[in-house]
Amino acid sequence: MDILIAQFVTGLAYASTLFLVAAGLTIIFGVTRVVNFAHGSLYMLGAYLAYTITAALPATVPGCFGGLLLAAAMVAAVGVVIEVLVLRRIYAAPEIFQLLATFGVVLIAQDLTLWTWSPEDLFAPRAPGLGGAVEIAGAFVPQYTLLLLAAGPLVFALLWLLFHRTQWGIEVRAATSNGLMAEALGVNRRLLFTGVFALGAFLAGLAGALQIPRESITLQMDLTVIVEAFVVVVVGGLGSIAGAFLASLLIGLLHAFGVLWLPESALVLAFVAMAPVLIVRPLGLLGRAEVLAHTRPTPHAPYQRAGRALKLAFALALAAAVSAPLWASPYALVILTEMAILSVVAASLHFFMSHGGITSFGHAAFFGLGAYAAALAAKFAGIPFTANLFIGPLVAGLAAIFCGWFVLRAQGVYAAMLTLAFAQILWSTATQWVAVTGGDNGILGLWPPAAVASKAAYFWLTLLLAVAALALVRRAALPPFGYALRAVRDAAARAVASGIDGSRLLWAAFAAGGLFAGLAGVLNAYQKGSVFPNALAIAQSVDALVMVLAGGLATLSGPIVGAVAYHGLAVELARGAEHWRLMLGLAIVVLAIAFPQGIAGFVRSRFERPGAA
């Protein structure tokens, strides 16, 4: 019984931390409609700043907690800088490009943190005066845990007072409900956005600062907390602070008792809980339908055939690729092979994102499933490479059909989070099911047959399959299927009235995207000779999303250009620059601000007639 009480209190304390992070994320989204992927970086920065500040102050109660508050205030100032320099310039852009810009900020923050504090984990001393424990029904609970437990409800009460009893709070609520009307009534939206972002950053920084007396400070803190914070926000309902509070309690207690009773599943219990909530309540526990109006896909002009200049450029690029084994080094051939594979990954995601308006945060699920299906078939059944080229995509496509049935019941960010949940469940399975998948040791010895074993031969095979896959994706994007799909995206009610079965079209597009991602996974597994759980990880999904956005959503050539540009830049920076994440992050931020139409979209707008593909 004492163990249950201790876990219950620990779960409530963890829920308080999640609420502080999620509340800031919710407030920022509620007013600015920005899905701030860099919110986890603010949390991490709060922890590192608190460590440095408290180490310089006297080890007293005022010194410790004054340092924690000062760290949170400094994070708020950093949030203001991010809002003014980055987000203020792209509020009018589609939300997915705002996500791209904040991902660039994540890379910048990671490298600056690494540069400042080194890669070693840091450990802060216990909080002065709170080093003991309190006995509750036979269970001994650390005093600091009780402090964390109280922090969440206290902040929730203060936020309620702020938003319901102050003029500024009323303006924030007005801007949340109808920003344009609030501005017409005299609300300075620019200043309001800055203040809201500062408040959200302060809460994230405070949450990070409060963690230093009880856990180590690491460079992985940002990604860990932002994923669970997104889960809390989505389960609670976008823009709802009360919903975030309820969801944080649910996720916090699930985490605490999951560690006790289901330790092997603790990593994904939050996602397992999120899926049924969103299936039953697609808007979350306390979500509002009007929020989805700000997450609609942005229509773009119909695709047209590329002009003569672009056709010539693509022909020369293809000729250079085909002849690469004659002039490229073995290392360059490996990079070119990876670019061809990633082009298929990006195109498979672009297919249902651009044409169907379905955003995915978990596309790695199908990429990794294709790889694991081929690897397991080869390991346990001895199935040859050629057959696995069909088995991998088939398994990934069937999984996309299954996943799509759940995902397409939701909309916008809610649907995207369901794809993330699916990917995370698969990642946890690959990590924990050691007897089958090898866990973190992976599946090794996966090599293509002798006929295509050389780097040149495998490159040619990969290029051939990639070109064939890209040609099929391109053809499907044109009439009749592609145009019907876009009709559902832009005017669903009108499309249904015209006799178009929108749900089946979207489902088919989602399944096709999964199938082609599975093919890329198989090619990648045999190219590397192994499969590891990172093929299913969040980072793989984020890379695919960045490649699509970097190339341009509104062009058919965008995913190819984005994959080549992003992977090439990342590889070269990683080879030649110590702080390559910083440089890559800056490049992504500049791209999101200056070229929201993507590289291919920018080239098309400058050198081709409108609508060229």
C-alpha positions as CSV (number, residue, x, y, z in Angstrom):
1,M,0.0,0.0,0.0
2,D,2.8,2.4,0.8
3,I,4.3,1.8,-2.6
4,L,1.0,2.7,-4.3
5,I,0.8,5.9,-2.3
6,A,4.4,6.9,-3.1
7,Q,3.8,6.3,-6.8
8,F,0.5,8.2,-6.7
9,V,2.2,11.2,-5.2
10,T,5.2,10.9,-7.6
11,G,2.7,10.8,-10.5
12,L,1.0,13.9,-9.3
13,A,4.4,15.7,-9.0
14,Y,5.3,14.6,-12.5
15,A,1.8,15.8,-13.7
16,S,2.6,19.2,-12.2
17,T,5.8,19.4,-14.3
18,L,4.0,18.3,-17.4
19,F,1.3,20.9,-16.8
20,L,3.8,23.8,-16.5
21,V,5.3,22.9,-19.8
22,A,2.0,22.1,-21.5
23,A,0.3,25.2,-20.1
24,G,2.9,27.4,-21.8
25,L,2.5,25.5,-25.0
26,T,-1.3,25.8,-24.8
27,I,-1.2,29.5,-24.1
28,I,1.1,30.2,-27.0
29,F,-0.9,28.1,-29.4
30,G,-4.2,29.5,-28.1
31,V,-3.3,33.1,-29.1
32,T,-0.7,32.9,-31.8
33,R,-1.8,29.5,-33.4
34,V,1.9,28.5,-33.5
35,V,2.8,24.9,-32.7
36,N,6.1,25.7,-31.0
37,F,8.4,22.7,-31.4
38,A,11.1,24.7,-29.6
39,H,9.2,24.8,-26.3
40,G,11.2,21.8,-25.1
41,S,14.4,23.7,-25.7
42,L,13.1,26.5,-23.4
43,Y,12.5,23.8,-20.8
44,M,16.0,22.5,-21.2
45,L,17.5,26.0,-21.1
46,G,15.7,26.7,-17.9
47,A,17.4,23.7,-16.3
48,Y,20.8,24.7,-17.5
49,L,20.5,28.3,-16.5
50,A,19.1,27.3,-13.1
51,Y,22.1,25.0,-12.5
52,T,24.6,27.9,-13.3
53,I,22.7,30.6,-11.3
54,T,22.1,28.5,-8.2
55,A,25.7,27.4,-8.2
56,A,26.8,31.0,-8.0
57,L,24.3,32.0,-5.3
58,P,24.5,31.1,-1.6
59,A,23.1,27.6,-0.8
60,T,20.1,29.0,1.1
61,V,16.4,28.8,0.5
62,P,16.2,32.4,-0.9
63,G,19.3,31.8,-3.0
64,C,18.1,28.5,-4.4
65,F,14.5,29.4,-5.2
66,G,15.4,33.0,-6.2
67,G,17.9,31.4,-8.7
68,L,15.2,29.2,-10.1
69,L,12.8,32.1,-10.7
70,L,15.7,34.2,-12.2
71,A,16.4,31.3,-14.6
72,A,12.8,31.2,-15.6
73,A,12.8,35.0,-16.2
74,M,15.9,34.7,-18.4
75,V,14.2,32.0,-20.4
76,A,11.2,34.4,-20.8
77,A,13.6,37.0,-22.2
78,V,14.9,34.3,-24.7
79,G,11.3,33.6,-25.7
80,V,10.8,37.3,-26.5
81,V,13.9,37.2,-28.7
82,I,12.6,34.1,-30.6
83,E,9.2,35.6,-31.0
84,V,10.6,39.0,-32.3
85,L,13.3,37.6,-34.6
86,V,11.7,34.5,-35.9
87,L,8.0,34.0,-35.3
88,R,6.8,37.6,-35.8
89,R,8.0,37.3,-39.4
90,I,6.0,34.2,-40.2
91,Y,2.7,34.5,-38.4
92,A,0.9,34.8,-41.7
93,A,2.6,31.6,-43.1
94,P,0.9,28.2,-42.9
95,E,1.3,26.6,-39.5
96,I,3.5,23.8,-40.8
97,F,6.2,26.4,-41.8
98,Q,6.0,27.8,-38.3
99,L,6.7,24.3,-37.1
100,L,9.7,24.2,-39.5
101,A,11.1,27.4,-38.1
102,T,10.8,26.3,-34.5
103,F,12.6,23.1,-35.4
104,G,15.4,25.2,-36.7
105,V,15.4,27.0,-33.3
106,V,15.7,23.5,-31.6
107,L,18.9,22.7,-33.5
108,I,20.3,26.2,-32.7
109,A,19.4,25.8,-29.0
110,Q,21.0,22.3,-28.8
111,D,24.3,23.4,-30.3
112,L,24.5,26.6,-28.2
113,T,23.7,24.6,-25.0
114,L,26.3,22.0,-25.9
115,W,28.8,24.8,-26.7
116,T,28.1,26.5,-23.3
117,W,27.8,23.6,-20.9
118,S,29.6,20.7,-22.6
119,P,28.0,17.3,-23.3
120,E,28.4,15.8,-19.8
121,D,25.3,15.4,-17.6
122,L,25.1,17.9,-14.8
123,F,23.9,17.2,-11.2
124,A,22.6,20.0,-8.9
125,P,22.6,19.6,-5.1
126,R,19.3,19.1,-3.2
127,A,17.2,22.1,-2.5
128,P,18.1,23.7,0.9
129,G,15.6,22.9,3.6
130,L,13.8,20.3,1.5
131,G,16.2,17.4,1.8
132,G,14.0,15.2,4.0
133,A,10.9,13.1,3.6
134,V,7.3,13.2,4.9
135,E,5.4,10.1,5.9
136,I,2.0,9.7,4.3
137,A,0.0,6.6,5.3
138,G,3.2,4.7,5.8
139,A,4.9,5.9,2.6
140,F,7.9,8.3,2.8
141,V,7.6,11.0,0.2
142,P,10.5,13.5,-0.4
143,Q,9.6,17.0,0.6
144,Y,10.7,18.4,-2.7
145,T,8.3,16.0,-4.5
146,L,5.5,17.6,-2.5
147,L,6.7,21.0,-3.5
148,L,6.5,20.0,-7.2
149,L,3.0,18.5,-6.6
150,A,1.8,21.9,-5.2
151,A,3.4,23.9,-8.1
152,G,1.0,22.7,-10.8
153,P,-2.3,23.5,-9.0
154,L,-0.8,26.8,-7.8
155,V,0.2,27.9,-11.3
156,F,-3.2,26.7,-12.6
157,A,-5.0,28.9,-10.1
158,L,-2.7,31.9,-10.9
159,L,-3.3,31.5,-14.6
160,W,-7.1,31.4,-14.0
161,L,-6.9,34.6,-12.1
162,L,-4.7,36.2,-14.7
163,F,-7.0,35.3,-17.6
164,H,-10.3,36.0,-15.8
165,R,-9.5,38.9,-13.4
166,T,-7.0,41.1,-15.3
167,Q,-7.4,43.4,-18.3
168,W,-4.5,41.7,-20.1
169,G,-6.0,38.3,-19.5
170,I,-9.3,39.4,-21.0
171,E,-7.5,40.7,-24.1
172,V,-5.7,37.4,-24.4
173,R,-9.0,35.5,-24.2
174,A,-10.5,37.8,-26.8
175,A,-7.5,37.3,-29.1
176,T,-7.9,33.5,-28.6
177,S,-11.5,33.6,-29.6
178,N,-11.3,36.0,-32.5
179,G,-7.9,37.7,-33.1
180,L,-9.1,40.0,-35.9
181,M,-12.1,41.3,-33.9
182,A,-9.9,41.9,-30.9
183,E,-7.5,43.9,-33.0
184,A,-10.4,45.9,-34.4
185,L,-11.4,46.8,-30.9
186,G,-8.0,48.2,-30.1
187,V,-5.9,45.3,-28.9
188,N,-2.3,45.5,-29.9
189,R,-1.9,42.0,-31.2
190,R,1.8,42.3,-31.9
191,L,2.6,43.3,-28.3
192,L,0.1,40.7,-27.0
193,F,1.7,38.0,-29.0
194,T,5.1,38.9,-27.5
195,G,3.7,38.9,-24.0
196,V,2.0,35.6,-24.4
197,F,5.2,34.0,-25.8
198,A,7.1,35.4,-22.9
199,L,4.6,33.9,-20.4
200,G,4.7,30.5,-22.2
201,A,8.5,30.6,-22.2
202,F,8.6,31.5,-18.5
203,L,6.4,28.5,-17.6
204,A,8.6,26.2,-19.6
205,G,11.8,27.6,-18.1
206,L,10.3,27.3,-14.6
207,A,9.4,23.7,-15.2
208,G,13.0,23.0,-16.3
209,A,14.5,24.9,-13.4
210,L,12.3,23.1,-10.8
211,Q,13.7,19.7,-12.0
212,I,17.4,20.3,-11.2
213,P,17.3,19.3,-7.5
214,R,15.7,15.9,-8.4
215,E,17.2,14.8,-11.8
216,S,20.2,15.1,-14.0
217,I,20.4,17.8,-16.6
218,T,21.0,16.5,-20.1
219,L,20.9,17.6,-23.7
220,Q,18.1,15.1,-24.3
221,M,15.7,16.9,-22.0
222,D,14.1,19.0,-24.7
223,L,12.9,16.2,-27.0
224,T,11.7,14.0,-24.1
225,V,9.5,16.7,-22.6
226,I,8.2,18.3,-25.8
227,V,6.7,15.0,-27.0
228,E,4.9,14.3,-23.8
229,A,3.8,18.0,-23.6
230,F,2.3,17.7,-27.1
231,V,0.4,14.6,-25.9
232,V,-0.9,16.5,-22.9
233,V,-2.0,19.5,-25.0
234,V,-3.7,17.4,-27.6
235,V,-5.4,15.1,-25.1
236,G,-6.6,18.1,-23.1
237,G,-7.7,20.0,-26.2
238,L,-5.8,22.6,-28.2
239,G,-5.9,26.0,-26.5
240,S,-7.6,24.8,-23.2
241,I,-5.6,25.3,-20.0
242,A,-8.1,23.4,-18.0
243,G,-7.9,20.5,-20.5
244,A,-4.1,20.6,-20.2
245,F,-4.4,20.3,-16.4
246,L,-6.7,17.3,-16.6
247,A,-4.6,15.6,-19.3
248,S,-1.4,16.2,-17.3
249,L,-3.0,14.4,-14.3
250,L,-4.0,11.5,-16.6
251,I,-0.6,11.2,-18.2
252,G,1.4,11.8,-15.0
253,L,-0.4,9.0,-13.1
254,L,-0.2,6.7,-16.1
255,H,3.5,7.3,-16.2
256,A,4.0,6.7,-12.5
257,F,2.0,3.4,-12.3
258,G,3.3,2.3,-15.7
259,V,6.8,2.3,-14.4
260,L,5.6,0.2,-11.4
261,W,3.4,-2.3,-13.2
262,L,4.4,-2.2,-16.9
263,P,8.0,-1.0,-16.9
264,E,8.5,-2.3,-20.5
265,S,5.6,-0.3,-21.7
266,A,6.1,2.9,-19.7
267,L,7.7,4.7,-22.7
268,V,4.5,4.6,-24.7
269,L,1.7,4.5,-22.2
270,A,1.0,8.2,-22.9
271,F,0.5,7.5,-26.6
272,V,-1.6,4.4,-25.8
273,A,-3.8,6.6,-23.7
274,M,-4.0,9.4,-26.3
275,A,-5.2,7.2,-29.1
276,P,-8.5,6.1,-27.6
277,V,-9.2,9.6,-26.2
278,L,-8.9,11.2,-29.7
279,I,-10.9,8.4,-31.3
280,V,-13.8,9.0,-28.9
281,R,-13.3,12.8,-28.6
282,P,-11.4,14.0,-31.8
283,L,-11.0,17.5,-30.3
284,G,-9.6,16.2,-27.0
285,L,-11.2,16.4,-23.5
286,L,-12.0,20.1,-23.6
287,G,-11.1,21.1,-27.1
288,R,-13.1,23.5,-29.2
289,A,-14.1,23.1,-32.8
290,E,-13.2,26.7,-33.8
291,V,-9.5,26.0,-33.1
292,L,-9.4,23.7,-36.1
293,A,-10.3,26.6,-38.3
294,H,-6.7,27.7,-37.9
295,T,-5.2,24.3,-38.8
296,R,-6.8,23.9,-42.2
297,P,-4.4,23.1,-45.1
298,T,-3.6,26.0,-47.3
299,P,-4.9,25.7,-50.9
300,H,-2.4,26.2,-53.8
301,A,-2.7,26.5,-57.5
302,P,-3.2,23.4,-59.7
303,Y,-0.1,21.6,-60.9
304,Q,1.0,22.2,-64.4
305,R,3.7,20.7,-66.5
306,A,7.2,22.1,-66.0
307,G,8.6,24.5,-68.5
308,R,11.5,23.8,-70.9
309,A,14.1,25.2,-68.6
310,L,13.1,23.0,-65.6
311,K,12.8,19.9,-67.8
312,L,16.3,20.5,-69.1
313,A,17.6,21.0,-65.5
314,F,15.9,17.7,-64.3
315,A,17.2,15.8,-67.4
316,L,20.8,17.0,-66.7
317,A,20.4,16.1,-63.0
318,L,19.2,12.6,-63.8
319,A,22.0,12.1,-66.4
320,A,24.5,13.2,-63.7
321,A,23.0,10.8,-61.2
322,V,23.0,7.8,-63.7
323,S,26.6,8.4,-64.5
324,A,27.7,8.9,-60.9
325,P,29.4,5.5,-60.5
326,L,31.7,6.5,-63.3
327,W,33.1,9.6,-61.6
328,A,32.0,9.7,-58.0
329,S,34.0,8.3,-55.0
330,P,32.7,5.4,-53.0
331,Y,31.8,7.8,-50.2
332,A,29.9,10.0,-52.6
333,L,28.0,7.0,-54.0
334,V,26.8,6.2,-50.5
335,I,25.5,9.7,-50.0
336,L,23.8,9.7,-53.4
337,T,22.2,6.4,-52.6
338,E,20.9,7.9,-49.3
339,M,19.6,10.9,-51.2
340,A,17.7,8.7,-53.6
341,I,16.1,6.7,-50.7
342,L,15.2,9.9,-48.8
343,S,13.6,11.4,-52.0
344,V,11.2,8.5,-51.9
345,V,10.5,9.0,-48.2
346,A,9.9,12.7,-48.7
347,A,7.7,12.1,-51.8
348,S,5.6,9.5,-49.9
349,L,4.9,12.0,-47.1
350,H,4.4,14.9,-49.6
351,F,1.8,12.9,-51.5
352,F,-0.9,13.0,-48.7
353,M,0.4,16.2,-47.1
354,S,0.3,18.4,-50.1
355,H,-2.7,16.8,-52.0
356,G,-4.7,15.6,-49.1
357,G,-3.8,18.1,-46.4
358,I,-2.9,15.3,-43.9
359,T,0.0,16.3,-41.7
360,S,2.0,13.4,-40.2
361,F,4.4,13.6,-37.3
362,G,5.0,9.8,-37.4
363,H,5.9,9.0,-41.0
364,A,8.9,7.0,-39.7
365,A,6.4,4.3,-38.7
366,F,6.0,3.1,-42.3
367,F,9.7,3.7,-43.2
368,G,10.8,1.6,-40.2
369,L,8.1,-1.1,-40.7
370,G,9.2,-1.7,-44.3
371,A,12.8,-2.1,-43.0
372,Y,11.9,-4.4,-40.1
373,A,9.5,-6.5,-42.3
374,A,12.3,-7.2,-44.7
375,A,14.8,-7.8,-42.0
376,L,12.6,-10.2,-40.1
377,A,11.6,-12.0,-43.2
378,A,15.3,-12.5,-44.1
379,K,16.3,-13.4,-40.6
380,F,13.6,-15.9,-39.6
381,A,12.4,-17.2,-43.0
382,G,15.4,-16.8,-45.2
383,I,13.4,-14.8,-47.8
384,P,15.6,-13.3,-50.5
385,F,16.2,-9.6,-51.2
386,T,14.0,-9.5,-54.3
387,A,10.9,-10.8,-52.5
388,N,11.6,-8.4,-49.6
389,L,11.3,-5.5,-52.0
390,F,7.6,-6.5,-52.2
391,I,7.1,-7.7,-48.6
392,G,8.4,-4.5,-46.9
393,P,6.2,-2.1,-48.8
394,L,3.2,-4.4,-48.5
395,V,3.5,-4.6,-44.7
396,A,4.0,-0.8,-44.5
397,G,1.0,-0.2,-46.8
398,L,-1.3,-2.5,-44.8
399,A,-0.1,-0.8,-41.6
400,A,-1.0,2.6,-43.2
401,I,-4.5,1.3,-44.0
402,F,-4.9,0.2,-40.3
403,C,-3.4,3.5,-39.0
404,G,-5.3,5.6,-41.5
405,W,-8.7,4.3,-40.2
406,F,-7.9,6.0,-36.8
407,V,-5.9,9.0,-38.1
408,L,-8.5,10.2,-40.6
409,R,-11.2,10.4,-38.0
410,A,-9.4,13.4,-36.6
411,Q,-8.2,16.6,-38.2
412,G,-5.2,19.0,-38.2
413,V,-2.7,18.6,-35.3
414,Y,-4.9,16.0,-33.7
415,A,-4.5,13.7,-36.7
416,A,-0.8,14.4,-36.8
417,M,-0.4,13.4,-33.1
418,L,-2.2,10.1,-33.8
419,T,0.4,9.3,-36.4
420,L,3.1,10.2,-33.8
421,A,1.4,7.8,-31.3
422,F,1.4,5.0,-33.9
423,A,5.1,5.5,-34.6
424,Q,6.1,5.7,-30.9
425,I,4.2,2.5,-30.1
426,L,6.1,0.7,-32.9
427,W,9.4,2.3,-31.8
428,S,8.8,1.0,-28.2
429,T,8.0,-2.4,-29.6
430,A,11.2,-2.6,-31.6
431,T,13.2,-1.4,-28.6
432,Q,11.6,-3.7,-26.0
433,W,11.0,-6.9,-28.0
434,V,14.6,-8.0,-27.9
435,A,14.0,-11.6,-28.7
436,V,12.6,-10.7,-32.1
437,T,14.0,-7.3,-33.1
438,G,17.2,-7.4,-31.2
439,G,16.3,-4.3,-29.3
440,D,18.9,-1.6,-29.4
441,N,21.4,-4.1,-30.9
442,G,19.2,-4.2,-34.0
443,I,19.2,-6.8,-36.8
444,L,22.6,-7.2,-38.5
445,G,23.9,-8.9,-41.6
446,L,21.3,-7.7,-44.0
447,W,23.1,-7.5,-47.3
448,P,21.9,-7.5,-50.9
449,P,22.8,-10.4,-53.3
450,A,26.1,-10.4,-55.0
451,A,24.7,-9.1,-58.3
452,V,24.0,-5.7,-56.6
453,A,26.4,-5.9,-53.7
454,S,28.8,-3.3,-55.0
455,K,28.2,0.4,-54.2
456,A,27.8,1.2,-57.9
457,A,25.4,-1.6,-58.6
458,Y,23.3,-0.9,-55.5
459,F,23.2,2.8,-56.3
460,W,21.9,2.0,-59.8
461,L,19.2,-0.3,-58.5
462,T,18.2,2.2,-55.8
463,L,18.1,5.0,-58.4
464,L,15.9,2.8,-60.8
465,L,13.4,2.0,-58.1
466,A,13.4,5.6,-56.8
467,V,12.7,7.0,-60.2
468,A,9.9,4.5,-60.8
469,A,8.4,5.2,-57.4
470,L,8.6,9.0,-57.9
471,A,7.1,8.6,-61.4
472,L,4.1,6.7,-59.9
473,V,3.7,9.2,-57.1
474,R,3.8,12.1,-59.7
475,R,1.2,10.4,-61.9
476,A,-1.1,9.8,-59.0
477,A,-1.0,13.5,-58.1
478,L,-2.4,14.5,-61.5
479,P,-6.0,14.0,-62.8
480,P,-8.1,12.2,-62.0
481,F,-7.0,10.9,-58.6
482,G,-4.9,13.9,-57.6
483,Y,-7.4,16.5,-58.5
484,A,-10.2,14.7,-56.7
485,L,-8.0,14.4,-53.7
486,R,-7.2,18.2,-53.8
487,A,-10.9,18.9,-54.1
488,V,-11.5,17.0,-50.9
489,R,-8.7,19.0,-49.2
490,D,-9.9,22.4,-50.3
491,A,-13.7,22.0,-50.2
492,A,-14.8,18.7,-48.6
493,A,-18.5,19.4,-48.5
494,R,-18.6,20.5,-52.2
495,A,-16.5,17.5,-53.2
496,V,-19.0,15.1,-51.4
497,A,-21.9,16.9,-53.2
498,S,-20.1,16.3,-56.5
499,G,-20.1,12.5,-55.8
500,I,-16.5,12.2,-54.6
501,D,-16.0,9.8,-51.7
502,G,-13.5,11.9,-49.7
503,S,-12.8,9.5,-46.9
504,R,-11.9,6.7,-49.3
505,L,-9.6,9.0,-51.3
506,L,-7.8,10.2,-48.3
507,W,-7.5,6.7,-46.9
508,A,-6.1,5.5,-50.3
509,A,-3.6,8.4,-50.4
510,F,-2.4,7.7,-46.8
511,A,-2.0,4.0,-47.6
512,A,0.0,4.8,-50.8
513,G,2.2,7.1,-48.8
514,G,2.9,4.3,-46.3
515,L,3.6,1.8,-49.1
516,F,6.3,4.0,-50.8
517,A,7.8,4.8,-47.4
518,G,8.1,1.1,-46.8
519,L,10.0,0.6,-50.0
520,A,12.4,3.3,-49.0
521,G,12.8,1.5,-45.6
522,V,13.7,-1.8,-47.3
523,L,16.3,-0.1,-49.6
524,N,17.8,1.7,-46.6
525,A,18.0,-1.5,-44.5
526,Y,19.9,-3.3,-47.2
527,Q,22.1,-0.3,-48.0
528,K,23.2,-0.1,-44.4
529,G,23.2,-3.9,-43.8
530,S,21.2,-3.5,-40.6
531,V,18.0,-2.2,-39.0
532,F,17.8,-0.4,-35.6
533,P,14.9,1.2,-33.7
534,N,16.0,4.6,-34.8
535,A,14.4,3.9,-38.1
536,L,11.1,4.3,-36.3
537,A,12.2,7.2,-34.1
538,I,10.8,10.8,-33.9
539,A,14.0,12.2,-35.5
540,Q,13.4,10.2,-38.6
541,S,9.8,11.6,-38.9
542,V,11.0,15.1,-38.3
543,D,13.7,14.8,-41.0
544,A,11.1,13.7,-43.5
545,L,8.8,16.6,-42.6
546,V,11.7,19.1,-42.9
547,M,12.7,17.7,-46.3
548,V,9.1,18.1,-47.6
549,L,8.8,21.7,-46.3
550,A,12.3,22.7,-47.4
551,G,11.6,21.6,-51.0
552,G,8.1,23.1,-51.1
553,L,4.6,21.7,-50.5
554,A,3.1,23.3,-53.6
555,T,5.4,21.6,-56.2
556,L,5.7,18.0,-57.3
557,S,9.5,18.3,-57.5
558,G,9.7,19.8,-54.0
559,P,10.3,16.6,-52.0
560,I,13.1,15.5,-54.3
561,V,14.8,19.0,-54.1
562,G,14.2,19.1,-50.4
563,A,15.7,15.6,-49.7
564,V,18.8,16.3,-51.8
565,A,19.3,19.8,-50.3
566,Y,18.6,18.9,-46.7
567,H,20.6,15.7,-46.6
568,G,23.5,17.1,-48.6
569,L,23.7,20.2,-46.3
570,A,23.4,18.1,-43.1
571,V,26.2,15.7,-44.3
572,E,28.6,18.4,-45.3
573,L,28.0,20.5,-42.2
574,A,28.5,17.4,-40.0
575,R,31.8,16.6,-41.8
576,G,33.3,20.1,-41.9
577,A,31.8,22.1,-39.0
578,E,32.0,21.5,-35.3
579,H,28.8,23.3,-34.6
580,W,26.9,21.9,-37.6
581,R,23.5,21.8,-35.8
582,L,23.8,25.6,-35.2
583,M,24.5,26.2,-38.9
584,L,21.8,23.8,-40.1
585,G,19.3,25.3,-37.7
586,L,20.1,28.8,-39.0
587,A,19.7,27.6,-42.6
588,I,16.3,26.1,-41.7
589,V,15.1,29.3,-40.0
590,V,16.2,31.5,-42.9
591,L,14.5,29.1,-45.3
592,A,11.2,29.2,-43.3
593,I,11.3,33.0,-43.1
594,A,12.6,34.0,-46.6
595,F,11.3,31.1,-48.7
596,P,8.0,29.8,-47.2
597,Q,7.2,28.3,-50.6
598,G,10.3,26.1,-50.4
599,I,13.3,25.9,-52.6
600,A,11.5,24.4,-55.6
601,G,8.6,26.8,-55.1
602,F,11.0,29.7,-55.1
603,V,12.8,28.6,-58.3
604,R,9.5,28.0,-60.0
605,S,8.2,31.4,-59.1
606,R,11.3,33.1,-60.4
607,F,12.0,31.1,-63.5
608,E,8.8,29.5,-64.6
609,R,5.2,30.4,-65.3
610,P,2.8,30.1,-62.3
611,G,1.7,26.5,-61.6
612,A,4.7,24.7,-63.2
613,A,5.4,21.5,-61.4
